[in-house]
Structure formats: C-alpha cells, structure tokens
Amino acid sequence: MANHSFALLEAEERGLRAVLEAEFPLLDDQRLVDALVYCDMTTTPDGEVTSADARLAEITGRYGSDSLVGRFIRRASPEILAAVGRVEAALAAQPR
C-alpha cells in the first residue's frame, strides 16, 4: 500500500514521508501509478464498483473532513481525479 493513491501525501500528513520514501521506491511508470489509483478509487471497501467522486465522498464521510485522512484526501483529490480520468480515457480509446 506504500504506492496507493498518492500515499506520499498521506505519509507527509503523518510526518512520515521521508520514512516511506526511504523504505519503498517510488514507482517510475505513470501508467502503473494511474492504474493503481484507478483500482483503489473505483471500488468500495467491500469491492463494489463505484465512481471516483463517490469513493472520495465515502472516504471523507468515514474519516471526517477535518481528520488526517480527510485532509490528505482533500489534497490528493485533484491528482486522484486526474489519474482516474487518464485511465478512463485510455480504456475508451481501446478498440472494441
């Protein structure tokens, strides 16, 4: 989970960014990072399919907007939505 959905931002909120970066290498492949974010943000904790907007709302609702996770998810939301958008565009461009 060290590379999930912009975990470095969450680690930063926890004061652990340097520790995470030292222990786990950053992923170099943007497509792989986007795919991980897409999978994380389009499924619920129970494994059901959802939208990224609904998933972000679920996370904020579960933890509260003023919590550490709430602050992280608010900071990461633009990047999360951009990653999901890139994957959805790539999927739509695939021949059927």
Helices and strands as residue ranges (DSSP letters): G 4-6, H 7-13, H 17-23, H 30-41, H 52-63, H 68-93
